[in-house]
Amino acid sequence: MIPALRHTPLALALALMGQYASAEELKIAPTVVITGTRIEQNSFDLPMAIDSIDKTTIQEQRGTVNLSEVINRVPGVASAGKENYTQEQSLTIRGFGARSAFGVRGVKLIADGIPASTPDGQGGTGLFDLASASRIEVLRGPFSALYGNHSGGVVQIFTEDGPDRFTVTPSFQFGSNGTQRSGVKFGDTVGNFNYTASVSDFRTDGYRDYSRSDKQQANFKARWMLGDKSSLTFVGNYMHQQGQDPLGLTFTQLNSDRRQQGTSNRNLAGNPGTGEFFGTRRTLENSQGGVVFDTALSDRDSLRAMFYLGNRNNEQYLALNAGTQDNVTASGGVSVFDRDYWGTSLRWTRKLETFTFSVGAEYERADEARKGYRNGTTSSGAQALAAVFGFRGDLKRDERNVAEQTGTFVQGEWAVTKDVSLSGGLRYTKMDFKSKDNFICNGGCSGTTNAAGVNPDDSGSASFSDWTYALGALWKVTQTSNFYANAGRSFEAPTLIELAYRPDGGAGLNFDLKPSVSDHYEVGFKTFLNNSTRLDVAAFYIDSSDEVVIRSNENGRAVYQNAGDTSRRGLELAIDSRLTRDIGAYASLTLIKAEFEDAFATCLTTPCAVNQATTVDSGNKIAGVANKSFFGEVTYKHDPWGFSGGVEYRASGRMFGNDTNDVRVGGYGVASIRGGFTQKVGGWKLNEFARIDNLFDKEYVGSVYINAGNALTGRYYAPASERTWLIGVSASYAL
C-alpha cells in the first residue's frame, strides 16, 4: 500500500469495499463522457483523468445553488465560497486557478457546448444551473490544452433533456441564516421538439454580518430534430445576483468575532471603516444564448456548428479611503464594466474502423466598456473625515477593451491493436488584446484635488500565441484494468482583469505581462476490483514557466507579474462501489505539492517602493492550494419506504494565504448528513428532504483572500459557516 494512504479514510474505504466484493451480483454502469475527445466515449477507455457527476448526485437533497456542493468530490478539484456572493465561487484544478481574486481563472467553463468563460480565460460558475443539470464532466491534465487559453482543466455542464410528456416540478427550500430558494422546472416533448426550462430565486441573510445576497437564475434548452440525421439545439442562460460584501477578516478579527464584517485597515486614521461604511457590494448580471447544429453527413462523417452571444455587466463598490482614491491615476473605488461577447465554432469528425479524428476552428470575442468612479465624495487631507461613501462619485477611469481568441485544432484516436490505443491533438491559439483609453487629462482631472495632476493616454495592444498539444496511450492490461500515460503543453495568457492595473500605480493596462506555459505529464491506472467497484489512480507532474502571480493586492487593486518556474506534482485516487443493492460508497483523495521553483520579489503596497519589496523564496508553496483533500460518502436507500440518504465527510489540509508563506490556514474536516422520502400520489411525485452541514459545528476558515496585503493587517480570512440546516420539498406532476 502507498505509505501516504496507510492511515487515511480512503484506505479504510478500500478495505471495506473489498470485503463486499462478492456480496451480490451488482454492476456499475459505464460512464460516458464527451469532454475528453469531443465525442461520446466510455471514460474507462480514455488515456486521461476525467470524471462525471450524475444527475442524482447533483440534484437530490442539495441546495442546487453553488457548484461547490458537488464538485469537491472529484479528486484534484477544490471549490469554495467566501460566505458572500460578491466574489463568486473559486475553482481550482491541480492548483491552477488558485490566484484568482474572484470568479474562475485558469479553468475552461462550458455550458451545453457553449463557453461560460470569456475569451481571455475569466469565468464564473454562477451561470451553471444545477437544478436542471443531467451531469457535470471534469477533465484534468494535458488534454484540456486542446480547449484553448487555460491550463488547469475543463468543467462542462450538460442540461437534462425534456421528459417524454409535459412535466412541471415546483420546489421550495429554507434553512439557516434566512436562506430561501424557490424554483420551478418544466419540460415536454412534442413530436420532433424537446425542451426543458428552469427558473429559481435564491435569498440569504448570510452567515456573517453585512452579507445579505440574492440570486435569480433561468436556464433553457430545446432540441429540434430535423429528420433522422440532423438537429438544432437552442440554449439560453440568465443570472442576476447582488450582495453585500462583508470583506475578509484579519487574524485578530477572526478570533474575536468570526461573524463580524471586516474593516478596511487603511481607512481614515482613528476611524476604521466597515464594509457597510464603504457600501461594499456587488451587482452582477449575465445572459447568454446560442445555437448548435449537428448533422451526419454520412455513416462516417459528422459536422457540428455553433454560434453564441452574451452580455455580462458588473458594478462593485470597494473599501478604498478618500486619500487613496484621490491619486490622479487611481481608478476609483467603484468598478463598472459592460461586456458584450460572442463566438462561433465549426468541427468535422470522421469515424473509421480503427481511427477517429476531428478538425475544427473556433473564434471568440469580448468587447467591454470599463469605467471606474470614486466611491463617494472627493475629499482628502484634513477634510477626509467628512467623506461620504457608498455611491458613484466622479469618473476616474474610462476605457474600451477588446479580447479575441482564435483557435484551430485537430484531435484523434487510433486503436493500434485490440489492447493498445493512442489519443492526441494539436492546437494553435492566438490571443489579441486592445485597449482604448478615453480618460486623458493634463491638469484639472476629475475625482482629484490635485489640479496639476496628469493622467496620460494609456491605450495599447498586445498579442499572444502558441502551439499546444496532448498525446496519450492506453494499454488494456486485462479486460477490467487499463494503464495509461500522457503528456502535453498548455499556455495561459493574462486575463483582462490581470492586465487591469500597472505595477507603477498608473492608469491603463499592464502590457508587460506574458503568458504562462505549462508542460504536463501524467500516468494512471483504472480498474474494476469487481463488477461493483471501480478504482481510478492518477499521478501527475506539471512544470510551468513565467507563472502569472500577484505582485501586490492593496486597496482593491490586484497587480500581477510574471514569476519564474513553478511545479505541481500530486497523486489522485477515487473509488466508487455498490456495496449492496441499498448501500453505496464513494471516496476520493488528493495529495498535491505546488511550489515556486524560482525566487521573485513581491510587494505589499501599490505603487511599490524598493524598500517595500519582499522576496518569495524558492520552495515556497503556491498560495491557496491545500496540500491534501479527501471526500467520502456512504449512501443508503430503502425502496419500500421511499427513503434515501447519506453521510458525507470532507477534509482539507493546510494552505497558505500568501506567496511569502507567512500566513497559514490550518486544515479541517467537516461532516454532513442528509435524508429524505419520496411518495407517488396519483399523478404527483412528492419529495421531502433535510440535511445538516458541518454536523459537529466546526469553526474553520473555508477560503482565503489570496495575497491580501501584509501578514499583520491583511484581510485574508473568510470563515466558513458553523452548523447549518436545510429543508426542501418538491412536487412533480406529469400530464
C-alpha positions in Angstrom: 0.0 0.0 0.0 1.2 3.6 -0.7 2.7 4.8 2.6 0.8 8.1 2.5 -2.5 6.2 2.4 -1.8 3.8 5.2 -3.9 5.6 7.8 -6.3 7.6 5.6 -10.1 7.2 5.4 -9.6 6.1 1.8 -7.5 3.1 2.9 -10.4 2.1 5.2 -12.8 2.5 2.4 -10.8 0.2 0.1 -10.7 -2.5 2.8 -14.4 -2.3 3.4 -15.3 -2.4 -0.3 -13.0 -5.4 -0.8 -15.0 -7.3 1.8 -18.2 -6.7 0.0 -16.7 -7.7 -3.4 -18.8 -10.8 -3.9 -21.8 -9.9 -1.7 -24.2 -9.6 -4.7 -24.0 -9.5 -8.5 -24.0 -5.8 -8.9 -22.6 -3.7 -11.7 -21.6 -0.1 -12.1 -22.9 1.4 -15.3 -20.4 2.7 -17.8 -19.6 6.4 -17.5 -20.0 8.1 -20.9 -18.2 11.4 -21.4 -17.7 13.9 -24.2 -15.3 16.4 -22.9 -12.1 14.3 -23.3 -12.3 13.7 -27.1 -15.4 15.8 -28.1 -17.3 12.6 -29.0 -19.1 10.1 -26.7 -16.8 7.5 -25.2 -16.5 5.4 -22.1 -14.3 7.2 -19.6 -12.7 3.9 -18.6 -11.1 3.6 -22.1 -9.6 7.1 -22.3 -5.9 7.8 -21.5 -6.8 10.8 -19.3 -8.2 11.7 -15.9 -11.8 12.6 -16.5 -14.8 12.3 -14.1 -18.6 12.7 -14.5 -21.0 13.7 -11.7 -24.5 12.3 -12.4 -27.9 13.9 -12.1 -28.9 12.2 -8.9 -25.7 13.4 -7.1 -26.1 16.9 -8.4 -29.8 17.5 -7.7 -31.0 15.3 -4.8 -31.0 16.6 -1.3 -28.9 19.6 -2.0 -29.4 23.4 -2.3 -28.5 23.3 -6.1 -27.1 26.9 -5.8 -23.3 26.5 -5.7 -21.0 24.2 -7.7 -19.0 23.6 -4.5 -21.9 21.5 -3.3 -20.9 18.6 -5.6 -17.6 19.2 -7.4 -15.3 18.8 -4.3 -15.9 15.1 -4.6 -13.8 15.0 -7.8 -10.1 14.3 -7.0 -7.7 17.2 -7.9 -10.6 19.7 -7.7 -11.3 22.3 -5.0 -14.1 24.9 -4.8 -15.2 27.2 -2.1 -17.0 30.5 -1.4 -16.1 33.4 0.8 -19.5 33.3 2.6 -20.7 36.1 0.3 -21.9 36.2 -3.3 -19.9 39.3 -4.3 -16.8 37.2 -5.0 -18.4 34.2 -6.7 -17.1 30.7 -6.0 -13.5 29.8 -6.5 -12.5 26.7 -8.6 -9.0 25.1 -8.8 -7.9 22.1 -10.7 -4.4 20.7 -9.7 -3.6 24.0 -8.2 -4.5 26.1 -11.3 -6.9 29.0 -10.7 -5.9 29.5 -7.0 -4.7 33.0 -7.6 -8.0 34.3 -8.9 -9.2 37.3 -6.9 -12.8 36.4 -7.7 -14.5 34.0 -10.1 -12.7 31.3 -12.0 -9.3 31.7 -13.7 -7.2 29.0 -15.5 -10.1 26.6 -16.0 -12.3 26.4 -19.1 -16.1 26.5 -18.3 -18.6 25.2 -20.8 -22.4 25.0 -20.6 -24.1 22.8 -23.1 -21.3 23.2 -25.6 -21.2 27.0 -25.2 -18.3 28.7 -23.4 -19.1 30.1 -20.0 -15.6 31.6 -19.9 -14.8 34.8 -21.8 -12.0 34.6 -24.4 -9.4 35.9 -22.0 -10.0 32.9 -19.7 -12.1 34.5 -16.9 -15.4 33.0 -16.0 -17.8 32.3 -13.2 -19.7 29.1 -12.2 -22.8 31.1 -11.1 -24.2 30.7 -14.6 -24.4 26.9 -14.1 -27.9 25.8 -13.3 -27.6 22.8 -11.1 -31.4 22.3 -10.7 -31.7 21.2 -14.4 -28.3 19.6 -14.9 -28.0 16.0 -16.1 -24.3 15.7 -15.5 -21.1 17.6 -14.9 -17.8 16.5 -16.6 -14.4 17.4 -15.2 -11.3 16.9 -17.4 -7.9 17.3 -15.7 -4.4 17.2 -17.3 -2.8 17.7 -20.7 -5.9 17.1 -22.9 -7.5 20.3 -21.5 -4.9 22.2 -23.6 -6.9 21.4 -26.7 -9.7 23.7 -25.5 -7.6 26.9 -25.7 -6.3 29.5 -23.3 -6.2 27.9 -19.9 -4.0 25.4 -18.1 -5.9 23.6 -15.3 -8.7 21.7 -16.9 -12.2 21.8 -18.3 -15.5 21.8 -16.4 -18.6 21.2 -18.6 -22.2 21.1 -17.5 -25.0 19.4 -19.5 -28.7 20.3 -19.1 -31.1 17.4 -19.0 -33.4 16.6 -21.9 -37.1 17.3 -21.5 -39.3 14.5 -20.4 -41.5 12.4 -22.7 -44.6 14.3 -21.6 -45.3 17.6 -20.1 -44.0 17.7 -16.5 -43.8 20.5 -14.0 -41.8 20.4 -10.8 -42.1 23.3 -8.3 -39.7 23.3 -5.4 -39.1 25.2 -2.2 -36.2 25.2 0.3 -35.5 27.1 3.5 -32.7 26.9 6.1 -30.2 28.6 8.4 -29.3 32.3 8.1 -32.6 33.2 6.4 -31.8 31.0 3.4 -34.7 30.5 0.9 -34.8 29.1 -2.6 -37.9 28.7 -4.7 -38.0 27.3 -8.2 -39.9 25.6 -10.9 -38.7 23.2 -13.7 -40.8 22.1 -16.6 -40.4 20.4 -20.0 -42.1 18.4 -22.6 -41.6 16.5 -25.9 -43.9 17.4 -28.8 -43.2 15.5 -32.0 -39.6 16.3 -33.0 -39.3 19.1 -30.5 -38.0 18.6 -27.0 -37.4 21.3 -24.3 -36.7 21.8 -20.6 -36.6 25.1 -18.6 -35.8 26.0 -15.1 -36.2 29.3 -13.1 -35.3 30.0 -9.5 -35.0 32.7 -6.9 -32.4 32.4 -4.0 -32.1 34.7 -1.0 -30.0 34.6 2.2 -29.2 36.9 5.1 -25.7 35.3 5.1 -23.6 33.7 7.8 -21.7 36.9 8.6 -22.8 40.4 9.3 -23.5 42.5 6.2 -23.6 39.6 3.8 -27.2 39.6 2.6 -27.4 38.3 -1.0 -29.9 37.2 -3.6 -29.7 35.4 -7.0 -32.2 34.9 -9.8 -31.5 32.3 -12.4 -33.1 30.9 -15.6 -31.9 28.1 -17.9 -33.5 26.8 -21.1 -32.6 24.1 -23.6 -34.6 22.9 -26.6 -33.7 20.4 -29.4 -35.4 20.3 -32.7 -34.8 17.1 -34.7 -34.5 17.8 -38.4 -35.1 14.4 -39.7 -33.1 11.3 -38.7 -29.6 12.9 -39.2 -29.7 16.5 -38.1 -30.7 18.5 -35.0 -30.8 22.1 -33.8 -30.2 22.8 -30.1 -31.1 26.1 -28.6 -29.6 27.1 -25.2 -30.2 30.2 -23.1 -28.9 31.2 -19.6 -29.6 34.1 -17.4 -28.3 35.0 -14.0 -28.6 38.1 -11.8 -27.1 38.3 -8.4 -26.4 41.1 -5.9 -25.0 41.0 -2.4 -23.3 42.9 0.4 -19.6 42.3 0.8 -18.5 41.8 4.4 -14.8 41.8 3.4 -12.2 39.5 4.7 -11.1 39.4 8.3 -7.7 39.8 9.9 -6.4 37.1 12.2 -7.3 39.2 15.3 -10.9 39.8 14.0 -11.3 36.2 13.2 -10.5 35.2 16.7 -12.6 37.9 18.4 -15.8 37.5 16.3 -15.8 35.3 13.2 -19.2 36.6 12.1 -18.4 40.3 12.0 -17.9 42.2 8.9 -14.3 43.2 8.0 -12.8 46.6 8.4 -10.6 48.5 6.0 -7.4 48.8 7.9 -6.1 51.5 5.5 -9.1 53.8 6.1 -9.1 57.1 7.8 -6.8 57.3 10.8 -8.7 56.6 14.0 -11.9 55.8 12.1 -11.6 52.3 10.6 -14.5 51.7 8.2 -16.6 48.6 7.9 -17.9 47.2 4.7 -21.2 48.9 5.5 -19.4 52.2 5.9 -18.0 52.0 2.4 -21.1 50.4 1.0 -19.1 47.5 -0.3 -21.4 45.4 -2.5 -21.7 44.0 -6.0 -24.3 43.6 -8.7 -23.7 41.1 -11.5 -25.9 40.2 -14.4 -25.0 37.6 -17.1 -27.1 36.5 -20.0 -26.1 34.4 -23.0 -27.7 32.2 -25.7 -26.6 30.1 -28.5 -27.5 27.5 -31.1 -25.7 24.2 -32.0 -26.3 22.4 -35.3 -25.4 18.7 -35.6 -25.7 16.7 -38.7 -24.5 13.3 -40.0 -23.0 13.9 -43.5 -22.6 10.2 -44.0 -22.2 7.0 -42.0 -18.6 8.1 -41.2 -18.8 11.9 -41.2 -20.5 14.4 -39.0 -20.5 18.1 -38.7 -21.1 20.5 -35.7 -21.5 24.2 -36.0 -22.1 26.5 -33.0 -22.8 30.2 -32.5 -23.4 32.1 -29.3 -23.5 35.6 -27.9 -23.9 37.2 -24.4 -23.6 40.1 -22.1 -22.0 40.4 -18.7 -22.2 43.6 -16.7 -20.9 44.3 -13.2 -20.8 47.1 -10.6 -18.7 46.6 -7.5 -18.1 49.0 -4.6 -14.7 48.6 -2.9 -13.4 49.7 0.5 -11.0 52.4 -0.6 -10.4 55.5 1.5 -10.6 59.0 0.1 -6.9 59.6 0.2 -6.2 56.5 -1.9 -8.8 57.4 -4.5 -7.5 61.0 -4.7 -4.4 59.8 -6.6 -4.7 61.3 -10.1 -4.1 58.0 -11.8 -6.1 55.9 -9.3 -9.1 54.0 -10.8 -11.5 54.9 -8.0 -13.5 52.7 -5.6 -16.4 51.7 -7.9 -15.5 49.3 -10.7 -18.0 49.0 -13.5 -17.9 47.1 -16.8 -20.4 46.2 -19.5 -19.1 43.3 -21.7 -20.6 42.0 -24.9 -19.2 38.7 -26.2 -19.8 36.3 -28.9 -18.2 33.3 -30.6 -18.6 30.6 -33.2 -17.0 27.2 -34.0 -17.1 24.5 -36.7 -16.0 20.9 -36.3 -15.8 18.0 -38.7 -15.5 14.4 -37.4 -14.7 11.2 -39.3 -15.0 7.8 -37.8 -13.2 4.9 -39.4 -12.9 1.3 -38.2 -9.8 1.9 -36.1 -9.3 5.6 -36.4 -11.4 8.6 -35.4 -10.4 12.2 -35.9 -11.8 15.8 -35.7 -10.7 19.0 -37.3 -12.1 22.3 -36.0 -11.8 26.1 -35.7 -13.1 28.5 -33.1 -13.4 32.2 -32.7 -14.3 34.2 -29.5 -14.5 37.9 -28.9 -15.3 40.1 -25.9 -15.8 43.8 -26.1 -16.1 45.7 -22.8 -16.6 49.2 -21.7 -14.8 49.5 -18.3 -15.2 52.5 -16.1 -14.1 53.5 -12.6 -15.7 56.0 -10.3 -14.9 57.4 -6.9 -16.7 55.6 -4.1 -18.2 58.6 -2.5 -17.3 62.2 -2.4 -14.0 63.9 -3.3 -12.2 64.6 -0.1 -8.6 64.3 1.3 -6.3 65.6 4.0 -8.0 67.3 6.9 -11.3 67.2 5.1 -11.2 63.4 4.7 -13.3 62.8 7.8 -16.2 64.4 6.0 -16.1 62.0 3.1 -19.3 60.1 2.4 -19.1 56.6 0.8 -21.5 54.2 -0.9 -22.4 56.0 -4.1 -20.9 56.7 -7.5 -18.7 59.8 -7.5 -16.5 61.4 -10.1 -15.3 59.5 -13.1 -11.8 58.1 -12.7 -11.4 55.6 -15.5 -12.9 55.2 -18.9 -11.7 52.7 -21.5 -12.8 50.2 -24.1 -11.1 46.8 -24.1 -11.3 44.0 -26.6 -10.1 40.4 -26.2 -10.1 37.9 -29.0 -9.2 34.2 -29.2 -8.8 32.3 -32.4 -8.0 28.6 -32.4 -7.7 25.7 -34.8 -7.2 22.1 -33.7 -7.0 18.5 -34.8 -7.7 15.7 -32.4 -7.9 11.9 -33.0 -7.9 8.4 -31.5 -6.3 5.3 -33.0 -6.9 1.7 -32.0 -3.4 0.4 -32.7 -4.2 -3.1 -31.6 -7.1 -4.6 -29.6 -5.2 -3.8 -26.4 -3.4 -0.6 -27.3 -4.8 2.8 -28.3 -3.4 6.2 -28.9 -5.1 9.6 -28.5 -3.7 13.0 -29.3 -4.3 16.5 -30.6 -2.6 19.7 -31.7 -4.0 23.2 -31.4 -2.8 26.7 -32.4 -4.3 29.6 -30.3 -3.9 33.3 -30.8 -4.9 35.9 -28.2 -5.3 39.6 -29.1 -5.9 42.4 -26.6 -6.7 46.0 -27.4 -7.4 49.0 -25.1 -8.5 52.5 -26.0 -8.1 55.0 -23.1 -10.9 57.6 -23.0 -9.9 59.2 -19.7 -7.0 61.5 -20.6 -6.3 64.9 -18.9 -3.4 67.3 -18.3 -4.4 69.1 -15.2 -7.9 69.6 -13.7 -8.6 65.8 -13.8 -12.0 64.9 -12.2 -12.1 63.0 -9.0 -8.9 64.5 -7.5 -7.9 67.6 -5.5 -4.6 67.8 -7.4 -5.3 70.4 -10.0 -1.9 69.9 -11.7 -2.3 66.1 -12.0 -1.7 64.4 -15.3 -3.5 61.2 -16.5 -1.8 60.2 -19.8 -3.1 58.2 -22.7 -2.7 54.5 -21.7 -4.1 53.0 -24.9 -2.2 49.9 -26.2 -2.4 46.4 -27.6 -0.8 43.0 -27.1 -0.9 39.6 -28.8 0.0 36.2 -27.6 0.0 32.9 -29.5 1.3 29.4 -29.0 1.0 25.8 -30.2 -0.3 23.4 -27.6 -0.6 19.6 -27.8 -1.6 16.4 -26.0 -0.6 12.8 -26.6 -1.7 9.8 -24.6 -1.5 6.0 -24.8 -3.8 3.4 -23.1 -2.9 -0.3 -22.6 -5.6 -2.7 -21.7 -3.7 -4.9 -19.3 -6.8 -7.1 -18.7 -10.4 -6.9 -19.6 -11.0 -5.0 -16.3 -7.7 -3.0 -16.0 -6.3 -0.2 -18.1 -3.0 1.6 -17.7 -2.4 4.9 -19.4 0.2 7.7 -19.8 0.0 11.1 -21.4 1.9 14.4 -21.9 1.1 17.8 -23.2 1.7 21.5 -23.2 -0.7 24.3 -22.4 -0.5 28.1 -22.2 -2.3 30.6 -20.2 -2.5 34.2 -21.4 -3.2 37.0 -18.9 -6.9 38.0 -18.5 -8.2 41.5 -18.8 -8.6 41.5 -15.0 -4.9 40.6 -14.6 -3.9 43.3 -17.2 -6.1 45.9 -15.4 -3.5 47.5 -13.1 0.1 48.5 -13.7 2.8 48.0 -11.1 3.6 51.7 -11.0 0.1 52.5 -9.9 -0.7 54.4 -13.1 -3.8 54.0 -15.2 -4.1 51.7 -18.2 -3.4 48.1 -18.8 -0.2 46.2 -17.8 1.0 45.0 -21.2 4.3 43.8 -19.7 2.6 40.6 -18.6 3.5 37.4 -20.6 1.6 34.1 -20.9 2.5 31.2 -18.7 3.4 27.9 -20.4 3.0 24.5 -18.7 4.3 21.1 -19.6 2.1 18.3 -18.2 2.9 14.6 -17.5 0.5 12.1 -16.2 0.3 8.3 -15.6 -2.8 6.5 -14.4 -4.5 3.2 -13.7 -8.2 2.4 -14.0 -9.5 -1.0 -12.8 -12.7 -2.7 -11.7 -11.9 -4.5 -8.4 -15.1 -6.4 -9.1 -18.3 -5.8 -11.0 -19.5 -3.2 -8.5 -16.2 -1.4 -7.6 -14.1 0.9 -9.7 -10.7 2.3 -8.7 -9.0 5.2 -10.5 -5.5 6.4 -9.7 -3.5 9.2 -11.4 -0.1 10.7 -10.7 0.9 14.0 -12.4 3.8 16.4 -12.7 3.4 19.9 -14.2 6.3 22.3 -14.9 5.3 25.9 -15.6 7.3 28.9 -16.7 6.5 32.6 -16.5 3.8 31.9 -13.9 1.5 34.8 -13.6 1.5 35.8 -9.9 0.2 38.6 -7.8 2.7 41.4 -7.4 0.6 43.3 -4.9 -3.0 43.3 -3.7 -4.0 46.5 -1.8 -7.0 48.8 -1.8 -8.9 46.7 -4.2 -6.1 46.7 -6.8 -4.6 43.3 -7.6 -1.5 43.9 -9.7 0.1 40.9 -11.5 3.6 40.0 -12.7 5.5 37.0 -14.2 7.5 34.9 -11.8 9.9 32.2 -12.8 9.2 28.5 -12.8 6.7 26.6 -10.7 5.9 22.9 -10.3 2.8 21.0 -9.3 3.1 17.3 -8.5 0.5 15.1 -7.0 -1.5 11.9 -6.6 -5.2 11.4 -7.1 -7.4 8.4 -6.2 -11.1 7.7 -6.5 -13.1 4.6 -5.7 -16.8 4.0 -6.4 -18.6 1.0 -5.2 -22.1 -0.6 -4.8 -21.6 -2.5 -1.5 -25.1 -3.9 -1.7 -28.2 -3.1 -3.6 -29.1 -0.5 -1.0 -25.7 0.7 0.2 -23.2 2.7 -1.9 -19.8 4.2 -1.1 -17.5 6.7 -2.8 -14.2 8.2 -1.7 -11.5 10.4 -3.3 -8.1 11.6 -2.1 -5.8 14.3 -3.5 -2.2 14.8 -2.5 -0.5 17.8 -4.1 2.7 19.8 -3.8 2.6 23.1 -5.6 5.6 25.4 -5.2 7.8 28.1 -6.7 11.0 26.8 -8.2 12.5 30.3 -8.6 12.6 33.2 -6.1 10.9 36.5 -7.1 10.0 39.8 -5.5 6.5 40.8 -4.4 5.1 43.9 -2.9 2.7 44.9 -0.1 1.6 48.3 -1.4 0.8 50.0 -4.8 2.9 51.7 -6.2 5.7 49.5 -4.8 8.8 51.3 -3.5 12.1 49.4 -3.5 12.2 49.2 0.3 8.7 47.6 0.3 9.6 44.6 -1.9 9.6 41.2 -0.2 11.3 38.1 -1.6 9.3 35.0 -2.2 11.8 32.2 -1.7 12.4 29.2 -3.9 10.5 26.3 -2.5 7.6 28.4 -1.1 4.2 26.9 -1.6 1.7 28.5 -4.1 -0.9 30.3 -2.1 -4.5 29.0 -2.0 -3.6 25.4 -2.8 -4.3 22.8 0.0 -1.7 20.1 0.2 -4.3 17.4 0.5 -8.0 16.8 0.4 -10.4 14.0 1.0 -14.1 13.4 0.2 -16.0 10.3 1.4 -19.7 9.4 1.2 -21.8 6.4 2.2 -25.4 6.3 0.8 -28.4 4.2 1.8 -31.8 3.7 0.2 -34.8 1.6 1.2 -37.3 1.4 -1.7 -40.3 0.1 0.4 -40.2 3.3 2.5 -39.2 5.5 -0.4 -36.2 6.6 1.7 -32.7 7.6 0.6 -30.0 9.4 2.5 -26.2 9.6 3.1 -23.4 10.7 5.3 -20.6 12.8 3.8 -17.1 13.7 5.1 -14.9 16.4 3.6 -11.4 17.2 4.7 -8.7 19.7 3.6 -5.1 20.1 4.5 -3.3 23.3 5.3 -2.7 26.1 2.8 -1.0 29.4 2.7 -2.7 32.8 2.2 0.2 34.5 0.5 3.2 33.6 -1.6 5.6 34.6 1.1 4.0 31.8 3.2 3.8 33.8 6.5 0.0 33.5 6.5 -1.0 29.9 7.1 -4.5 28.4 7.3 -4.9 25.1 9.1 -6.7 22.1 7.8 -10.1 21.0 8.7 -12.6 18.1 8.4 -16.4 18.5 8.3 -19.3 16.0 8.2 -22.8 16.3 6.7 -25.9 14.1 6.9 -28.9 14.1 4.7 -32.1 12.1 4.2 -35.5 12.2 2.5 -38.6 10.5 1.3 -40.4 10.1 -2.0 -44.1 9.3 -2.5 -46.3 8.8 -5.5 -49.8 10.1 -5.1 -51.9 9.9 -8.3 -50.0 11.8 -11.0 -47.8 13.5 -8.4 -44.4 12.6 -7.2 -43.6 14.2 -3.9 -40.1 14.6 -2.4 -39.1 15.9 1.0 -35.5 16.1 2.4 -33.5 17.6 5.2 -29.7 18.0 5.5 -27.3 19.2 8.1 -23.9 20.5 7.1 -20.9 20.9 9.4 -22.7 18.4 11.6 -20.3 18.8 14.6 -20.3 22.6 14.5 -16.6 23.0 13.5 -15.1 26.5 13.3 -12.8 26.7 10.4 -11.6 29.0 7.6 -13.2 27.8 4.3 -11.5 30.2 1.9 -8.8 32.9 1.8 -8.3 36.2 0.1 -5.0 35.5 -1.7 -2.1 37.9 -1.0 -4.4 40.4 0.7 -1.8 42.9 1.8 0.7 42.3 4.5 0.6 39.5 7.1 -0.1 41.8 10.0 -3.1 43.8 8.7 -4.2 41.9 5.7 -7.8 40.7 5.5 -7.0 37.1 4.5 -9.6 35.1 6.2 -13.1 34.1 5.1 -14.6 32.0 7.9 -17.0 29.2 6.9 -20.4 28.7 8.4 -20.8 26.7 11.5 -23.6 24.1 11.7 -26.4 24.8 9.2 -29.6 23.1 8.2 -31.7 23.0 5.1 -35.1 21.6 4.4 -36.6 21.2 1.0 -39.8 19.9 -0.7 -40.7 19.4 -4.3 -43.7 18.1 -6.2 -43.5 16.8 -9.8 -46.7 16.4 -11.9 -46.8 14.8 -15.4 -49.7 15.2 -17.7 
